[in-house]
Amino acid sequence: MSQGQKSSAATVLLLEADPSMRRLISLGLRHRGLEVIEANSLATISSTDLQSLDLLILDVDEGVSCDWTLLQTVQEQPELSSLPTVVLSWDPPLEEKSSSLTTIAQCVCVNKPFDARALHDGVDHLLLMRTVEKGKQLALAEAALLDAYRKDSSPSIWPVVTAAGVFLAMIGFLFQFVLTMIGLVIIVIGLLLWTIGWHSRIEAAPEIAFSVGK
């Protein structure tokens, strides 16, 4: 895959000490469309690869012996502590070992010698569970965002108060305008009456003078 091209396929980390077994398992997983990161130990895995994982396949056998502490070592890694895991082993885990070592809720044990179909069934099962879990988490996150949006956008009394203030201010300006217009009308009427009365007195003055002369 070229750099900058991101695949939507699930990424599987395969921790297998045996190179031939590691190669065989890797070819089968890649044939099923999965991205596979091969390693013989955690020390060879970069932190970037650890953050992009969807599933872990771990072989806990070292030669003819079985070392279940390898699973505990993996679980102590923060990036892998909750990662779905397929454990490969010659010996089936005892109940007490499983309860004391396995803190991963999504863990499948495949006993050797195993058929490839058993391994692939375990991988498919865990990936499906992981997809469902991610869907639930996404739904919860969307519900939380929607709830926060509803709370933030809930009706408030302040827009109503603001509108009432604007309405009262408009009424106040309109009342002042009406009073001003009434005052102007009174002034105009008073000036007209005053002018008409003044002209009437001027016109009546000659008549009075003429009648006195006779």
C-alpha positions, 0 to 999 in steps of 0.5 A: 500500500502506498503512503498516504493511502488509508485502507478501511480494512481492520488492522491485526497485530500478529505476535508469533515467534515462529517465522513459518507459522507467522507467515502462514497465518499472515497470508491467510488473514491478508487473503481475507482482506485484513491488514496484518502487522507481523512481529515476534515481540512487542519490542519491535512494534512502533507506538503509531502501529499500536494506536491503529490496531483493531485486533491482536493474535498472540501465540503464548507458546515458547517452543514446547512450553506455554507461557501465559504471562505473555498475555499478562505482559500484553495487557499491561500495555495501555494501547492493548489493554482493551484490544480484542485478542485471539490467543493461540496455545497448545494447552487450553487455559484453566479457569483460574488462569483465565480469571487471573490473567485475562482482563480483556472482555473480548478474548478467544482462545484457539487450541493448537493444532488448529484449523485455519477456519477456527482461527478465522471464525474467532477473528470474525467474531471479535471484529464483529463485536468490536464494530458493534461496540464502536457503533454503540459508543458512536450512538452514545456520543451522538445522543450526548451531543444532541442532548447538549444542543437541546439544552443550549438551544432551549427557549429563554425569557431574555428574547421576550424581555428584549422585545418588550423593551423595544416595544415600550421604547417605540410606544414612548417615542410615538407618544412623544411624537403625538404630543409634539404634533399636538403642540405644533397644531395648537401653535399653528391654530393660535397663530392663525387666530391671532393673525385673523384677529389682528387684521379684523381690528385694522379693517374696523378702525377706518369705519370708526374714524369716519363715523366720528367725522360726520 
